[in-house]
Amino acid sequence: TRLTAAALGIFAFGILLFALLPLFVRTFFAAQDTKTPTFASFLGIGLNIILAIVFLDVLSEQGFFKNLTAAILKLGDIDDIRIIALPLALVVSTAIQFFVLLFLFTKKIQSVITKELILFVGKTFFSSLVLGVVAYIILRVSGDSFALWTYREVLGQMILASVGGIASYVVAAWILKVPEARNLLRIVTARWHGKPHS
């Protein structure tokens, strides 16, 4: 169950990338360019396979990378942490695929990149980072505090981490004055009080 919590923690850091990647793909499709996202998709799949094999190999033997990974995820007392290689490979390959598409997108449409867009992406990225950190902390604390022997207990831990992460994202986005977060809170508040939102 601690390995499950660690895997969920790794996935939490990739939430923003998983959400934005389809958006970039659709942007290229809208610009009548299907070759670029197809190339990036094959690149991501290939990297995912290669990185999974590399991480499996590196995490199967004692060494700097295995010790560092085990220390960060607090899995030092578990001998076999190779299962972590799969989410790690997926997040890293998705990040590379995302940044390749971002680079090609900025070259294709340089006029779209404005100060406001950069600020928005930066605020959204920071809020997502807060989500990932909070979800990981909740997973770690609940994993250390409670025995997670059954499916219900692990499911409860996942729900708790998800709710805490989403709440922290909304709070961080609100503090950073992300317009979408403020609109969402306004709609939720209006519905809570039974008022129609405008």
C-alpha atoms as one frame of an Amber mdcrd trajectory, in Angstrom:
protein
   0.000   0.000   0.000   2.947   2.356   0.572   4.081   1.646  -2.966   0.534
   2.443  -4.143   0.645   5.741  -2.248   4.046   6.554  -3.761   2.773   5.745
  -7.274  -0.283   7.990  -6.745   2.042  10.729  -5.476   4.115  10.507  -8.664
   0.969  10.597 -10.817  -0.215  13.678  -8.896   2.788  15.652 -10.154   1.794
  14.874 -13.739  -1.840  15.969 -13.451  -1.285  19.316 -15.184   0.652  17.672
 -18.030  -2.005  14.972 -18.501  -4.672  17.690 -18.657  -2.839  20.073 -21.021
  -1.488  17.499 -23.482  -4.864  16.803 -25.205  -5.412  20.569 -25.390  -2.170
  21.032 -27.326  -3.026  18.112 -29.607  -6.422  19.661 -30.427  -4.725  23.005
 -31.066  -2.552  21.421 -33.753  -5.577  19.644 -35.230  -7.433  22.969 -35.368
  -4.483  24.412 -37.304  -4.812  21.557 -39.860  -1.578  19.965 -38.597  -1.958
  16.281 -37.770   1.673  15.281 -38.363   3.181  17.150 -35.394   0.965  15.671
 -32.640   1.270  12.210 -34.234   5.067  12.535 -34.155   4.926  13.748 -30.530
   2.607  10.877 -29.605   4.970   8.263 -31.074   7.866  10.025 -29.336   5.993
   9.881 -26.011   5.110   6.193 -26.418   8.683   5.299 -27.385  10.148   7.285
 -24.501   7.664   5.743 -22.092   8.747   2.224 -23.066  12.469   3.072 -23.024
  12.290   4.960 -19.704  10.226   2.176 -18.107  12.925  -0.357 -19.043  15.727
   1.966 -17.880  14.002   2.840 -14.586  13.160  -0.839 -13.950  16.822  -1.721
 -14.456  18.135   1.160 -12.323  15.639   0.561  -9.499  16.424  -3.172  -9.373
  19.977  -2.562  -8.103  21.384  -0.516  -5.247  22.717   2.796  -6.462  22.379
   6.561  -6.269  19.115   6.776  -8.245  17.396   4.000  -6.288  18.542   5.444
  -2.953  17.469   8.964  -3.939  14.057   7.764  -5.166  13.527   5.671  -2.028
  14.543   8.601   0.190  12.223  11.086  -1.558   9.270   8.667  -1.474  10.207
   7.364   2.017  10.489   3.788   0.812  13.963   3.100   2.195  12.879   0.022
   4.161  11.280  -1.631   1.097  13.726  -3.675  -0.983  11.797  -3.961  -4.246
  10.496  -0.573  -5.470  10.623  -1.378  -9.189   6.866  -0.805  -9.565   7.607
   2.923  -9.156   9.403   2.795 -12.514   6.105   2.662 -14.439   4.447   5.868
 -13.136   7.827   7.596 -13.134   8.409   6.703 -16.795   4.889   7.817 -17.741
   5.201  11.213 -16.029   8.695  11.903 -17.435   7.770  10.831 -20.992   4.556
  12.883 -20.842   6.555  15.911 -19.646   8.997  15.545 -22.557   6.129  15.092
 -25.039   4.388  18.159 -23.581   7.478  20.383 -23.825   8.236  19.194 -27.386
   4.676  20.157 -28.406   4.975  23.451 -26.505   8.242  24.269 -28.301   6.789
  23.413 -31.710   3.602  25.325 -30.871   5.537  28.492 -29.942   7.489  28.265
 -33.194   4.264  27.828 -35.159   2.281  30.639 -33.537   4.672  33.074 -31.867
   2.139  35.914 -31.762  -0.104  33.941 -29.393   2.508  33.879 -26.616   1.709
  37.003 -24.622   2.610  38.130 -21.139  -0.921  37.314 -19.964  -0.723  33.762
 -21.336   2.668  33.172 -19.704   1.317  34.478 -16.385  -1.783  32.293 -16.675
   0.246  29.154 -17.448   2.675  29.989 -14.635  -0.136  30.464 -12.101  -1.869
  27.279 -13.256   1.399  25.332 -13.079   2.113  26.613  -9.550  -1.430  25.759
  -8.426  -1.034  22.255  -9.895   2.292  21.902  -8.107   0.534  22.803  -4.837
  -2.115  20.158  -5.658   0.582  17.528  -6.213   2.465  18.379  -3.013  -0.682
  18.446  -0.848  -1.997  15.178  -2.334   1.385  13.541  -1.761   1.566  14.792
   1.855  -1.945  13.475   2.545  -0.998  10.115   1.015   2.173   9.949   3.115
   0.544  11.031   6.397  -2.476   8.749   5.990  -0.212   5.886   4.897   1.972
   6.321   7.982  -0.944   6.867  10.378  -3.427   4.177   9.318  -3.168   0.530
   8.365  -4.096   0.263   4.700  -4.851  -3.424   4.358  -8.159  -3.382   2.519
  -9.444  -1.960  -0.733 -11.822   0.369   1.144  -8.991   1.833   3.210  -6.841
   2.484   0.122  -9.866   3.918  -1.723 -10.587   6.183   1.258  -6.972   7.361
   1.225  -7.209   8.109  -2.499 -10.485  10.038  -2.091  -9.037  12.029   0.833
  -5.900  12.887  -1.166  -7.975  13.829  -4.229 -10.344  16.107  -2.303  -7.466
  17.711  -0.394  -5.469  18.205  -3.593  -8.385  19.731  -5.513  -9.234  22.029
  -2.589  -5.604  23.184  -2.345  -5.549  23.811  -6.115  -8.674  25.978  -5.920
  -7.306  27.915  -2.922  -3.919  28.461  -4.605  -5.603  29.544  -7.862  -7.879
  31.899  -5.889  -4.893  33.472  -4.080  -3.041  33.873  -7.397  -6.182  35.472
  -8.897  -6.681  32.958 -11.671  -9.982  34.146 -13.251 -11.318  30.624 -13.856
 -10.919  29.687 -10.188 -12.754  32.813  -9.073 -15.564  32.147 -11.567 -15.840
  28.538 -10.389 -16.073  29.594  -6.740 -18.645  32.246  -7.628 -20.808  29.646
  -9.430 -20.474  27.099  -6.589 -21.303  29.765  -3.972 -24.329  30.948  -5.950
 -25.647  27.392  -6.315 -25.008  26.697  -2.636 -27.192  29.675  -1.700 -29.758
  28.790  -4.370 -29.095  31.843  -6.500 -28.698  31.778 -10.285 -25.164  32.683
 -11.351 -24.523  35.329 -13.958
